[in-house]
Amino acid sequence: MESMKTIIKKTDEKNRDGQAIQEAGAVLKAGGLVAFPTETVYGLGADALNEEAAAKTYKAKGRPSDNPLIVHIADMDALGKIAENIPQSAVRLAENFWPGPLTMIFDKSEAVPYGTTGGLDTVAVRMPANRVAQELIQAAGGYVSAPSANTSGRPSPTMAEHVRADLDGKIDMILDGGSVEIGLESTIVDMTVDPPVILRPGAITVEMIEPVIGDVTIDETVLGNESHKAPKAPGMKYRHYAPKAKLVIVEGNIKEEVLAIRQLCYAAMREGRKVGIIATGETICYYRNGVIKNIGSRENEKTIAKNLYAVLREFDDEDVDVIYSESFAASGIGNAIMNRLEKAAGHLRISAREVTSRQKYRRIVFVSDTDTCRGPMAAELLRQCDLYQEYVIDSRGMVVLFPEPVNQKAEAVMKSARMTIAGHTAAAFSEAEIDSEILLLTMDTDQKKKIVSEYGTDISVYTLPEYVGVDGEVLNPYGKALNSYGECMEKLSELINKLTKKLNSFTEE
């Protein structure tokens, strides 16, 4: 496509530039393309009644020509020119939700070219709430077709910078109205059938629609199934909203999702891949590795909707290889969020429980007397090993009166092996270490017996030699010469290598 100079002018709802809007309207009347803000996402505007303008839209976006465009109007009087057989239920929806993020599908009139409707005998119509959008539609003659202003298949734009990244040099003008309010495309309802059918979920939810017009049904594609039928609305047939990286949705309860994503991230990073994680304000603190993005709060899912596309684009900038996302409740606006996520992921979902079930333990705690020598050495040796699963690796002492630094001779032998435990301070063993997901490995039998006597037998506690199938104990070198510490480290190294093999045997590569 031949490059052109794309003019960018700032005009938002509070500070509308009337001249810029009129200039943009003139561009549309002349058959050009203008990106503009709405309350949902940025739209790529064209004269909806001009077939050649529609063709330009498809070309600029790289969009399949059978994917219908939404016609945007600024008042109810305009609806009658482009739509026929408007049911009373549609009037009630318009009274309640227009202007706003609701698109309705009607039988089209002859005024609407098939180029705009993707060859269909129906037309999708919306009245946006954004004041810039409203004034632009009026300046353009009252009918503006506007899919999202992005390269087809990419995450929809929620700010002008996104539009520029995708379409600079391909369209005539961008009206920069700042960040949008909602961040997800409008709800689409097919009013040509009875009961009406939701073809795409959005901020206007089923729970909001049904009190107004009664029962509505939901198209199977909203529920995650791909359809081979011609799409009646945008986003029904083709992969949409997709980042460059592979996106995987992890499903389960929130604890399972976090644990599974951590494990998946760890496994991918072992393979040398750069990993992105879509987290929430409630879960972000539980992730330690990868490129982690806070998408918003589960307490206010509107924040998740607003940030979704921007976050997906940020991962493109980070050049990640794979993205793992938590899932969200499929109700209210959460239904719209999951719909967009599934489209972006190409419906690639995995069970969190299937991932977490592969890991027997999640934390390994080495227990010694004072936590200044054997335990910290064993913990650091294990951290240096190539483990197939992610583990939290710690050490604790049975007799710790204060946070004492590590034994200097222990640090000296670790340093000779190009490792260090200098940053460790002794921590006392407590009830916090008693959990079904924690493996306790003591240095000798006395420590094991003490734990069992205090906390019972129904816990995973073993001596380290016992757990890896070796006789004996790890002797305490305290008070002995430096070579005794070296011998202790050699013994621990042997045992830790065996431990690594056993832990890795729990998981198939």
ZAPADO-50813 format. One line per field, with one value per residue (C-alpha): residue number from 1; residue in one letter; x, y, z. Coordinates in steps of 0.25 Angstrom, whole numbers, plus 2048, in hexadecimal, padded with zeros to 3 digits. Example, Ala and Ser with C-alpha at 12.3 -4.5 7.8 and 13.67 -1.06 7.14 Angstrom:
2
fikol: (1,2)
vexdo: (A,S)
px: (831,837)
py: (7EE,7FC)
pz: (81F,81D)
This chain:
509
fikol: (1,2,3,4,5,6,7,8,9,10,11,12,13,14,15,16,17,18,19,20,21,22,23,24,25,26,27,28,29,30,31,32,33,34,35,36,37,38,39,40,41,42,43,44,45,46,47,48,49,50,51,52,53,54,55,56,57,58,59,60,61,62,63,64,65,66,67,68,69,70,71,72,73,74,75,76,77,78,79,80,81,82,83,84,85,86,87,88,89,90,91,92,93,94,95,96,97,98,99,100,101,102,103,104,105,106,107,108,109,110,111,112,113,114,115,116,117,118,119,120,121,122,123,124,125,126,127,128,129,130,131,132,133,134,135,136,137,138,139,140,141,142,143,144,145,146,147,148,149,150,151,152,153,154,155,156,157,158,159,160,161,162,163,164,165,166,167,168,169,170,171,172,173,174,175,176,177,178,179,180,181,182,183,184,185,186,187,188,189,190,191,192,193,194,195,196,197,198,199,200,201,202,203,204,205,206,207,208,209,210,211,212,213,214,215,216,217,218,219,220,221,222,223,224,225,226,227,228,229,230,231,232,233,234,235,236,237,238,239,240,241,242,243,244,245,246,247,248,249,250,251,252,253,254,255,256,257,258,259,260,261,262,263,264,265,266,267,268,269,270,271,272,273,274,275,276,277,278,279,280,281,282,283,284,285,286,287,288,289,290,291,292,293,294,295,296,297,298,299,300,301,302,303,304,305,306,307,308,309,310,311,312,313,314,315,316,317,318,319,320,321,322,323,324,325,326,327,328,329,330,331,332,333,334,335,336,337,338,339,340,341,342,343,344,345,346,347,348,349,350,351,352,353,354,355,356,357,358,359,360,361,362,363,364,365,366,367,368,369,370,371,372,373,374,375,376,377,378,379,380,381,382,383,384,385,386,387,388,389,390,391,392,393,394,395,396,397,398,399,400,401,402,403,404,405,406,407,408,409,410,411,412,413,414,415,416,417,418,419,420,421,422,423,424,425,426,427,428,429,430,431,432,433,434,435,436,437,438,439,440,441,442,443,444,445,446,447,448,449,450,451,452,453,454,455,456,457,458,459,460,461,462,463,464,465,466,467,468,469,470,471,472,473,474,475,476,477,478,479,480,481,482,483,484,485,486,487,488,489,490,491,492,493,494,495,496,497,498,499,500,501,502,503,504,505,506,507,508,509)
vexdo: (M,E,S,M,K,T,I,I,K,K,T,D,E,K,N,R,D,G,Q,A,I,Q,E,A,G,A,V,L,K,A,G,G,L,V,A,F,P,T,E,T,V,Y,G,L,G,A,D,A,L,N,E,E,A,A,A,K,T,Y,K,A,K,G,R,P,S,D,N,P,L,I,V,H,I,A,D,M,D,A,L,G,K,I,A,E,N,I,P,Q,S,A,V,R,L,A,E,N,F,W,P,G,P,L,T,M,I,F,D,K,S,E,A,V,P,Y,G,T,T,G,G,L,D,T,V,A,V,R,M,P,A,N,R,V,A,Q,E,L,I,Q,A,A,G,G,Y,V,S,A,P,S,A,N,T,S,G,R,P,S,P,T,M,A,E,H,V,R,A,D,L,D,G,K,I,D,M,I,L,D,G,G,S,V,E,I,G,L,E,S,T,I,V,D,M,T,V,D,P,P,V,I,L,R,P,G,A,I,T,V,E,M,I,E,P,V,I,G,D,V,T,I,D,E,T,V,L,G,N,E,S,H,K,A,P,K,A,P,G,M,K,Y,R,H,Y,A,P,K,A,K,L,V,I,V,E,G,N,I,K,E,E,V,L,A,I,R,Q,L,C,Y,A,A,M,R,E,G,R,K,V,G,I,I,A,T,G,E,T,I,C,Y,Y,R,N,G,V,I,K,N,I,G,S,R,E,N,E,K,T,I,A,K,N,L,Y,A,V,L,R,E,F,D,D,E,D,V,D,V,I,Y,S,E,S,F,A,A,S,G,I,G,N,A,I,M,N,R,L,E,K,A,A,G,H,L,R,I,S,A,R,E,V,T,S,R,Q,K,Y,R,R,I,V,F,V,S,D,T,D,T,C,R,G,P,M,A,A,E,L,L,R,Q,C,D,L,Y,Q,E,Y,V,I,D,S,R,G,M,V,V,L,F,P,E,P,V,N,Q,K,A,E,A,V,M,K,S,A,R,M,T,I,A,G,H,T,A,A,A,F,S,E,A,E,I,D,S,E,I,L,L,L,T,M,D,T,D,Q,K,K,K,I,V,S,E,Y,G,T,D,I,S,V,Y,T,L,P,E,Y,V,G,V,D,G,E,V,L,N,P,Y,G,K,A,L,N,S,Y,G,E,C,M,E,K,L,S,E,L,I,N,K,L,T,K,K,L,N,S,F,T,E,E)
px: (800,805,80A,803,806,7FD,7F8,7F7,7EE,7EB,7DD,7D6,7C8,7CC,7D4,7CE,7D4,7C9,7D1,7D9,7CC,7C6,7D3,7D2,7C3,7C7,7D2,7C7,7BD,7C8,7CA,7D6,7D9,7D9,7DC,7D4,7D2,7C5,7C2,7C5,7D2,7D7,7CF,7D4,7C9,7C5,7B8,7AF,7A7,7B3,7B7,7C5,7C7,7C4,7CE,7D8,7D5,7D7,7E4,7EA,7E7,7EA,7DC,7D4,7CA,7BF,7C1,7B5,7B8,7AF,7A8,7A9,79E,79C,78D,780,77B,787,783,777,77F,788,780,773,769,76E,766,761,76B,776,770,76F,77E,782,77A,782,790,792,79A,7A4,7AB,7A0,79F,792,791,785,780,788,781,786,78E,798,7A2,7A6,7B4,7B1,7A9,7B3,7A9,79E,78F,791,797,79E,79B,7A0,79F,7AC,7AC,7B9,7B7,7C2,7BC,7AE,7B3,7BC,7B0,7A8,7B3,7B4,7A6,7A0,7A5,7B3,7B7,7C2,7C9,7D4,7DF,7EA,7F0,7E7,7E9,7F1,7EC,7E3,7E8,7E4,7ED,7F1,800,7FA,7F3,800,808,7FF,7FA,803,805,7F9,7EE,7EB,7E9,7E9,7E1,7E9,7DF,7E7,7E4,7D6,7CD,7C9,7D3,7CB,7C3,7B4,7AA,7A3,795,78E,780,77B,778,76F,773,77F,78D,79A,7A5,7B0,7B0,7B4,7B1,7A2,7A0,795,791,78F,788,77E,776,774,76F,76E,775,781,78A,799,7A0,7A9,7B5,7B4,7B5,7C2,7BE,7C3,7B9,7BB,7AF,7B1,7B2,7A6,7AE,7BD,7C6,7BD,7C5,7D4,7DF,7DE,7E5,7F1,7FF,80C,80F,807,7FD,7F8,7EC,7EE,7E1,7DE,7DB,7E4,7EE,7F0,7F1,7FD,804,802,807,813,816,814,81C,828,827,827,833,83B,839,83E,831,82D,820,815,80B,7FD,7FA,7F1,7F3,7EF,7F9,805,80D,80D,815,824,829,825,820,814,809,7FE,7F1,7E8,7E0,7D6,7CE,7CC,7CC,7CA,7D8,7DC,7D3,7DA,7E8,7E7,7EB,7F6,7FC,7FC,803,80D,811,814,81E,824,826,822,820,814,80A,802,7F5,7EC,7DE,7D2,7C4,7BB,7B0,7AD,7B8,7C1,7BA,7BF,7CD,7CD,7C8,7D3,7DD,7D9,7D9,7E7,7EC,7E5,7DD,7E9,7E6,7EC,7E8,7F0,7ED,7F3,800,800,7FD,80B,812,813,819,81A,824,830,835,843,843,850,853,856,854,862,869,863,855,859,864,85A,850,85A,85F,851,84E,85A,854,84C,83E,832,829,829,82B,82C,839,83C,843,83F,846,840,848,848,848,84B,84E,85C,865,86A,877,883,88A,87D,87D,88C,88A,87D,885,890,885,881,874,870,867,86C,85F,858,854,84F,840,839,830,822,814,814,81D,812,80A,807,80E,81B,826,82E,83C,844,853,852,848,847,842,837,833,831,828,820,81E,819,811,80D,810,807,811,81C,828,835,843,84A,852,845,83D,847,84A,857,85B,861,860,866,870,871,87F,87D,88A,893,89D,89A,89C,890,887,88D,889,87B,879,87E,874,869,86C,86B,85E,858,85C,854,848,848,846,83B,834,835,830,822,820,821,829)
py: (800,80E,816,823,82D,82B,838,837,841,841,843,83D,83E,849,851,84E,855,858,85C,84E,847,84E,84C,83D,83D,843,838,82D,834,834,825,825,81E,824,81D,823,820,819,815,807,807,80F,80E,80F,818,818,81D,811,813,814,806,80B,810,803,7FC,806,802,7F3,7F6,7FF,7F5,7E8,7E4,7D9,7DF,7D6,7DB,7E6,7F4,7FB,808,813,81D,82A,82A,821,828,822,814,813,816,80A,800,7F9,7F1,7F7,7F0,7F7,7EF,7F6,804,800,7FD,80A,811,80B,809,813,81B,810,803,7FB,7F7,7F1,7EA,7EC,7E9,7F3,7FD,7FF,80C,803,7FD,7EE,7F3,7F8,7EC,7E1,7DD,7DB,7DF,7E4,7F1,7F3,800,808,816,819,821,828,837,837,82B,831,83E,837,82F,83B,842,836,836,82D,81F,81A,80C,809,7FC,7FD,805,7FA,7F0,7E5,7DA,7E3,7E8,7F3,802,809,815,81D,817,809,80E,815,808,800,80A,816,819,810,81A,829,82E,82A,832,830,830,829,81C,816,814,805,7FE,7F3,7F3,7F5,7EA,7E5,7E0,7DB,7E1,7D9,7CD,7CA,7C9,7D2,7CC,7D2,7D0,7D7,7DA,7E8,7F2,7F1,7E3,7D9,7DC,7EB,7E7,7DD,7E6,7EF,7E6,7D8,7CB,7CC,7C0,7C0,7BB,7AF,7B7,7BF,7B2,7AF,7A7,7AA,7AC,7A9,7B1,7BF,7C9,7D1,7DB,7DF,7D5,7C9,7C1,7C5,7C5,7D3,7DC,7D3,7D7,7D2,7C8,7BB,7BE,7B3,7B4,7AC,7A8,7A4,7AA,7B6,7AE,7A3,7AE,7B5,7A8,7A3,7AF,7B0,7A2,7A4,7B1,7A9,79E,7A8,7B0,7A3,7A1,7AF,7B6,7C4,7C3,7CD,7CC,7D2,7D4,7DD,7E6,7DB,7D1,7D8,7D7,7C8,7C8,7C9,7C6,7CA,7D8,7DA,7E4,7E8,7E8,7EE,7EA,7DE,7E7,7F0,7E9,7F6,7F9,7EB,7EE,7FC,7F7,7EA,7EE,7F8,7ED,7E3,7EE,7F0,7E2,7E4,7EF,7E6,7DC,7D0,7C2,7BD,7C3,7BC,7C3,7C0,7BE,7C7,7C4,7C2,7CB,7DA,7E1,7D5,7CE,7D9,7D8,7C9,7CA,7D3,7CB,7BE,7C5,7CA,7BC,7B5,7AE,7A8,7A4,79B,795,79B,78E,786,78E,78E,77F,77C,783,77B,786,795,799,791,795,790,78F,78F,793,7A2,7A5,7AB,7A0,792,797,7A4,79C,792,79C,7A4,797,793,7A1,79F,792,791,78D,78A,791,79E,79D,7A6,7A2,7A6,7A2,7A2,79F,797,7A0,7AF,7B9,7C5,7C8,7C3,7C5,7B8,7B1,7B8,7AA,7A5,7B2,7B0,7A2,7A7,7B2,7A9,7A2,7AF,7B0,7B8,7B8,7C5,7CC,7C1,7C3,7B8,7B6,7AD,7A1,7A4,79F,7A7,79C,791,78F,784,78C,78D,783,783,77D,77D,77B,770,767,76F,77B,772,76B,779,77E,771,771,780,780,771,767,76C,775,774,773,76B,76C,770,763,75B,762,75F,751,753,74E,757,765,773,775,783,789,794,796,78E,792,798,78B,785,790,78C,77D,781,789,77D,774,77E,780,771,770,77C,776,76A,773,77A,76D,769,776,776,768,76D,775,770,779)
pz: (800,7FC,808,80C,816,822,829,838,840,84F,853,85F,865,86F,865,857,84B,842,837,837,838,82C,824,828,823,816,814,816,80D,802,804,80D,81A,828,835,841,850,855,863,85F,856,84B,83E,830,82A,81B,814,817,80A,801,7FC,7F8,806,80C,802,807,815,813,80B,816,821,819,81D,816,80D,813,821,822,827,831,82D,837,838,841,842,841,835,82D,830,827,81B,81C,824,821,82A,837,842,84E,857,84F,852,861,861,85A,864,86F,869,85E,85D,863,860,85A,84B,845,838,82F,821,818,80F,801,805,80C,802,803,804,812,816,812,807,811,811,81F,825,832,838,845,84B,852,85F,85D,859,84F,848,848,842,838,833,831,82A,821,81D,827,824,827,826,830,834,83E,839,839,830,82F,839,842,850,84E,851,85E,85B,84F,851,84E,841,83C,83F,836,82B,82A,81B,817,81B,81A,828,837,841,84E,859,864,86B,869,874,873,86B,864,858,859,85C,84F,84F,843,843,836,83E,849,854,851,851,857,84D,854,863,868,873,871,877,877,885,880,873,878,882,876,86B,871,86D,864,860,85E,851,852,84E,85A,862,85C,850,842,837,828,825,81F,82A,82D,836,838,83F,83D,833,833,83E,844,84E,84E,852,84B,855,858,862,86C,876,882,889,897,8A5,8A7,8B0,8A5,89A,8A1,8A4,896,890,899,895,886,886,88D,883,877,87D,87E,86F,86D,869,86E,876,878,883,884,893,89B,8A7,8B0,8AB,8A5,8B2,8B1,8A4,8A4,896,888,882,88C,888,892,889,894,8A0,8A2,8AB,89F,892,88B,88D,887,87B,879,87A,872,864,869,871,865,85D,868,867,858,85C,866,85B,864,85E,866,86F,87A,87F,88B,887,88C,890,884,889,887,880,884,878,86F,874,873,865,860,867,861,853,856,85A,84F,859,85F,86E,877,885,891,898,88E,88F,89E,8A0,89A,8A6,8B3,8BB,8B9,8C4,8CA,8D7,8DC,8EC,8F4,902,901,8F2,8F1,8E9,8E4,8E1,8D9,8D2,8CD,8C9,8C1,8BA,8B6,8B1,8A7,8A2,895,89B,891,89B,8A3,8B1,8BD,8C4,8D2,8DE,8ED,8FB,907,910,90C,917,90E,8FF,8FF,8F2,8EB,8F0,8E9,8E6,8DF,8D7,8D4,8CE,8C6,8C1,8BC,8B4,8AE,8B7,8C3,8CF,8D4,8D3,8DC,8EA,8F3,8F5,8FF,8FB,8FE,8FB,8EE,8E8,8EA,8DD,8D4,8C9,8D1,8D1,8DE,8DD,8E9,8EB,8F5,8FC,909,901,8FA,907,90E,903,903,912,911,905,902,8F8,8ED,8E7,8DC,8E5,8E2,8E4,8D7,8D6,8D9,8CE,8C3,8C7,8CE,8DC,8E7,8EA,8E7,8F2,8F8,8F5,900,908,8FE,8F4,8E7,8DF,8E8,8E2,8D4,8D7,8DB,8CE,8C6,8CD,8CB,8BD,8BB,8C2,8BB,8AD,8B1,8B6,8A9,8A1,8AB,8AA,89B,89A,89F,892,884,87B)
